[in-house]
């Protein structure tokens, strides 16, 4: 049996000690029965006349462009070498912090309240454990020491020890954690409380609630940061909008209407354009984050959903869940250069292997996980898992620190 180091034991003890205090903050916020806003179908599509338009929140007197939050203290600038902001996420960039952590794929089964664990070398399921109700994503901590299953109906996080691949300590109570991210300085976890229309800032070490930031766009669910990490942009699935946030001061800078149902969001390597998947309009929006405006729309396939940069940061993989395909967008030309098909599949969320050779995606409606060769799009394996597999995490990942989701590292 592996003996836990003092630091790890201390983390477990700390989690146990703060459960009661954190629970008070969690339960006072409430959560809907199904985790989905009660908007009707009409709320899923924005008025076409409003697409690409920006609005400012009440009391805002400065434009979102050039936000004054400033680059995170202590965060080095993005490197060169063609990978831009992903310069520190190459195959040889594993942090010393992940030494000894097992190479595994963690699959949250949203409709089964479990996480399935896969050995990526054999493509075999090696374990499964219970979480809270409705686990949506498996999220790596900023310091790479822990993974968290976000249980949005269970109002909790299930901590996972990446050294053992098993649950570590009791569930941590937080309200409505559909998704979770971390501030670039590592100070706060941002719990994306989708049903509550909030971004909740928690101390990333004690899990004490720091601030709740309400947004006026229903369906807030995915986030990415600017190249200088001074602001974030979040997608709002049920309102067809994006929201720009000054995370240091926890204030909304503006809203942008793009229509449809925006999903995942990723910044391009040069930090110039945010790509936003839209499962209703079947493609990706290209957004100028500084001026906060839409500059292009690119059709990719039915039900565009997840976005993942290749390990060399040359292409963006777009999972088109509604038609079972993966579109490849060349970052340099902003053109689709290939499309891979998964017969009968429903590719959703996932990540890329450390060496970049395999793209892992959950099959949301098929109780399976796909392992896809990035060399030619060959389907290497279809692995049966639990019901409703969603935001799987391929771990460990190269990088210095995690910004959250299923493994956004810098």
WOWO-V803732 format. One record per residue. N is the residue number from 0. SS is DSSP state (h for helix, s for strand, l for the rest). NEAR is the number of other ideal C-beta (glycine too) atoms within 8 Angstrom. Layout:
n ss near
N SS NEAR
N SS NEAR
//
This chain:
n ss near
0 l 2
1 l 5
2 l 4
3 l 7
4 l 6
5 h 6
6 h 6
7 h 12
8 h 9
9 h 8
10 h 12
11 h 11
12 h 8
13 h 10
14 h 13
15 h 9
16 h 6
17 h 12
18 h 12
19 h 6
20 h 8
21 h 14
22 h 9
23 h 8
24 h 13
25 h 13
26 h 10
27 l 7
28 l 13
29 l 8
30 l 12
31 l 10
32 l 4
33 l 5
34 l 12
35 l 8
36 l 11
37 l 4
38 l 8
39 l 4
40 h 4
41 h 6
42 h 10
43 h 10
44 l 9
45 l 12
46 l 7
47 h 6
48 h 4
49 h 8
50 l 12
51 l 7
52 s 7
53 s 10
54 s 8
55 l 10
56 l 11
57 l 4
58 l 4
59 l 9
60 l 3
61 l 4
62 l 7
63 l 12
64 l 7
65 l 5
66 l 10
67 l 7
68 l 9
69 l 7
70 l 8
71 l 10
72 l 5
73 l 4
74 l 11
75 l 4
76 l 6
77 l 9
78 l 9
79 l 5
80 l 5
81 l 8
82 l 12
83 h 14
84 h 11
85 h 12
86 l 11
87 l 11
88 l 13
89 l 11
90 l 8
91 l 5
92 l 10
93 l 8
94 l 9
95 h 4
96 h 7
97 h 10
98 l 6
99 l 4
100 l 9
101 l 7
102 l 8
103 s 12
104 s 13
105 s 16
106 s 15
107 s 17
108 s 16
109 l 11
110 l 8
111 l 8
112 l 12
113 s 12
114 s 15
115 s 14
116 s 14
117 s 15
118 s 11
119 l 13
120 l 5
121 l 5
122 l 10
123 s 7
124 s 11
125 s 7
126 s 8
127 s 8
128 s 9
129 s 4
130 l 14
131 l 14
132 l 7
133 l 12
134 s 19
135 s 13
136 s 16
137 s 18
138 s 17
139 s 15
140 l 12
141 l 12
142 l 9
143 l 13
144 l 8
145 l 12
146 s 13
147 s 14
148 s 16
149 s 17
150 s 18
151 l 14
152 l 11
153 l 12
154 l 14
155 s 12
156 s 13
157 s 14
158 s 13
159 s 15
160 s 11
161 l 16
162 l 9
163 l 8
164 l 11
165 s 8
166 s 9
167 l 11
168 l 8
169 l 6
170 l 12
171 s 14
172 s 11
173 l 16
174 l 15
175 l 17
176 l 16
177 l 13
178 s 17
179 s 15
180 s 14
181 s 15
182 l 15
183 l 12
184 l 8
185 l 9
186 l 6
187 s 10
188 s 14
189 s 15
190 s 15
191 s 15
192 s 17
193 l 16
194 l 12
195 l 11
196 l 12
197 s 12
198 s 14
199 s 15
200 s 14
201 s 13
202 s 10
203 l 12
204 l 5
205 l 6
206 l 12
207 l 10
208 s 11
209 s 7
210 s 7
211 s 10
212 s 12
213 s 6
214 l 12
215 l 6
216 l 13
217 l 11
218 l 12
219 s 16
220 s 12
221 s 12
222 s 15
223 s 11
224 s 10
225 l 12
226 l 9
227 l 8
228 l 10
229 l 12
230 l 14
231 s 11
232 s 16
233 s 15
234 s 15
235 s 16
236 l 12
237 l 12
238 l 10
239 l 14
240 s 12
241 s 16
242 s 14
243 s 15
244 s 14
245 s 13
246 l 12
247 l 8
248 l 6
249 l 10
250 s 8
251 s 12
252 s 13
253 s 14
254 s 14
255 s 16
256 s 14
257 l 16
258 l 13
259 l 12
260 l 13
261 s 16
262 s 15
263 s 11
264 s 17
265 s 12
266 s 13
267 l 12
268 l 11
269 l 8
270 l 11
271 l 5
272 l 11
273 s 12
274 s 15
275 s 15
276 s 16
277 s 16
278 l 13
279 l 10
280 l 10
281 l 13
282 s 12
283 s 14
284 s 13
285 s 14
286 s 16
287 s 11
288 l 12
289 l 8
290 l 7
291 l 16
292 s 9
293 s 12
294 s 7
295 s 7
296 s 9
297 s 11
298 s 6
299 l 13
300 l 14
301 l 8
302 l 10
303 s 18
304 s 14
305 s 15
306 s 13
307 s 12
308 s 13
309 l 12
310 l 14
311 l 8
312 l 12
313 l 8
314 s 10
315 s 13
316 s 15
317 s 16
318 s 15
319 s 17
320 l 15
321 l 10
322 l 8
323 l 12
324 s 11
325 s 16
326 s 13
327 s 13
328 s 15
329 s 11
330 l 13
331 l 5
332 l 6
333 l 10
334 s 6
335 s 10
336 s 8
337 s 7
338 s 9
339 s 9
340 s 8
341 l 13
342 l 5
343 l 5
344 l 11
345 l 10
346 s 18
347 s 15
348 s 13
349 s 16
350 s 12
351 s 13
352 l 12
353 l 10
354 l 7
355 l 10
356 l 7
357 s 12
358 s 15
359 s 15
360 s 15
361 s 16
362 s 16
363 l 11
364 l 4
365 l 8
366 l 9
367 s 12
368 s 18
369 s 16
370 s 12
371 s 15
372 s 11
373 l 12
374 l 5
375 l 4
376 l 10
377 l 7
378 s 10
379 s 8
380 s 8
381 s 9
382 s 12
383 s 6
384 l 13
385 l 12
386 l 8
387 l 10
388 s 18
389 l 14
390 s 16
391 l 18
392 s 14
393 s 13
394 s 14
395 l 10
396 l 12
397 l 14
398 l 12
399 l 8
400 l 13
401 s 15
402 s 14
403 s 14
404 l 13
405 l 13
406 l 11
407 s 11
408 s 13
409 l 14
//
